[in-house]
Amino acid sequence: MTPVPGAAAAESFWARYGWLLAAVWIVFLLFPILSIAESSLPVPMRVLGYCLLAAFAAVYLWGFFPSVSPWESTSAAMPGPGSPLD
């Protein structure tokens, strides 16, 4: 099979900057942030809400970095033939 010119460059771009596409959706966390700010909850509950939103955003973006993604499979982690997971 003949390699497609520029295919490696396109793959390299998405491998490096694919997380930016995911980061766009973080803007929509503005709605729960404003909801927490306008609520009549006690201050410790509001702080907890902000912390949980920050943790969600961090974990969400972390999953899109290929070098640290726990969902990216490697040949060493994949069960082989005859494994109990077959």
N, C-alpha and C positions, 0 to 999 in steps of 0.2 A: 504494500500500500504506500502510495506517495504522500509524504507529509504536506499539509496545506501551508503555504507561506503565510507567516504572520499568526499562525494558530498558537504558537508558544507565547508570543507577545500578548495575545488576548487572554490566554489562560493566566499569565503572570499578572496582568492588570487586575483581574477579578480575584486572584489569590491575595493580592495586596490590598485592594480597595473595596472588596465586596462588603465589608462591614459598614462602609459609608451608606450603602443602600439601606441597610438595616437601621442605621442611626436616624434616618429620616423619620421613622415611626416613633422615635422617642419623643418627638414634638407632641404627640397625642397624650403624653403623660401630664401635660399642662392641665387637662380637665380634672383628673383626680387631685392634683396639687391645689388647684383653686378650690375644689370642693372641701379639702381638708382645711384650707386657710379660712374659708367662710363658715365653717362649722362651729358649733358651740361646745365642742369637745374640750375636756381638760387638756392643759398644755402637755402633760406626759403622753397622752394618747395621740395628740397631733405630732409630737416628735417621733413617736413610734410609727405613725403613718408615713411620715417623710422618710424615715430610715428604711422602711419596707419598700417604698417606691424606688429609692436609690439602689437598694440591693437588687430589686427586679431589673432595673435598667442595666446595672453592671453585669449581672449574670446573662441577660439577654444579649448584650453586645459581646460578651466574652465567648459565647457560643459561635460567633461568626468569625473569629480569628482562627485561621486554619492551623497555626502552630500550637495552639493551646486547646483546641476544640476536643471535648471528650467524646464527641460523636463521630469523629473522623477515625475510620478503621485503618489498621495497619495489618500487614500480613502476619506479623507476630501475634497480634491479638485475635485474629480470626480463627475460629475453630476449624480444624482440618477434617478430612474424611475419617470416619470411625470415632469421632469425638462424641461424648454423651449428648451434645446439643444437636446432633444430626437428626 
